[in-house]
Amino acid sequence: MADPSRPATAATRPGIGAREVLGVSLSGGERTADVRALLLGTRIDTRNLRQFVEPETLTLSGIGAAYVFRYGVLVLFGASSEIEAELIARLSDHVIEPVSSPEIETAWIEIRPGGEELVSADGHIRLREATPERLLLTATVLARSVVLARDESRIAEAFDRIEPLVNELRTQGRAGLPIRRVMQHIGDVLSTQHRVVGRAQIGEKPDLLWDHPELDRLYGRLEAEFELGDRARAIERKLEVIGDAADVLLDLVQDKRSYRLEIAVILLIAFEVVLNLFEFWRH
């Protein structure tokens, strides 16, 4: 692991601003390593992470590194279970809205100098060399994949919550739902959209490729094997369906409230007319 006495770079000093991703080198194997991506929370505050530096400045010794992404993901290359637990503990104070059980994506990486860079369906990634750029690119794809996995499960839960309401509307012509729960459904949809489109930027190529266009083919293979584009588009379609359903339910709730308000106004007017008639009768 990086030397604790080593001075922090600009990326790790307080007050500089949060970076999208920071890294730290670990001791690792020369040819093969396990890769684990863990979604720890909604976000990770990267402004005050000691020993973590900008990924491009990492000095690697074999396939050993850890990357922290601001959208809540820790990616480990060649880390033992002890080092993984240590890093998670170090990050715990920086994780915003931690999850009860981390979502995990795994892969296996192999370095074969001079060989073709490949990605197989079983998560086997073969690289020509273990450069900081190649490991960062691999980490970015796995980080995005694990974010998608969590959002896919949350969207499935949202469908499960909304389905009984839609069935009630279909069979009974009404949906007895408090406005607060409808707003919570809409909030879940907006939160997921923000993660997919905003923080994780899953639909966009990593900025790394602007400086290293030679890695574009490798990214294409990683992106295709982990199906980032297809999964993101599927999520967007499901979000549209859930959003439309939530809008309909919100309109129904608002119509119901408007109807109740109209009834209350009519009753008040009727009460005032009765009072006026009573006063007229007394005189």
C-alpha angles and dihedrals in degrees: 000000000000118000109267090213091059110110117251118254125230089269092062103038116107116256097025094102136257118296122213092231137008131182144201128197121240133189107265146161123282099231113015138027142164117246123209128183116195125190102213101173148322093292142353118219102228097181099094105030108137119217091013114115139176108295094237091062097054117124106211128205103193122315099329123123144119125213126196117203120201092228090070107275133125116195119194129196116197095343121156119229089255093054091045091054091046093052093046089052091049091051096045094092090051098049115103116211095356118211120240092233120017120240107236134204119185137194140161123235129203129186115216112171113221093008129118116272109243141172118204130201093251093062096264110148119191118196131185093225139354100249122159089246095054094047091047091050091050091046091051093054093048091046091053091046093054091048089053090049092056092046091049090056092045091050090050088053090049090053090051091052096046098041096075090050092051091047090050090051091049097047102034102025092236141067118217098211129144114236091238092063091048090052090049090055091050090047091054090052093049092046092053092046090052092053096046098041101026122030102022094035089206094169093057132074115250116265087236090078092064089066095034109037089162087074094058093097091051090051090049090055093046092046092048095047094049089041094225095160096045093046093047091051091048090052091050091052092049091047089054091052092048091044092051091049091049091049091052092049091047091051090051092050092047091048089051091050091047090051091051091048091051091050090050092051091049091050091049091050091047090049091051091050091051091051091050091049090049092051090047091050092050092055 
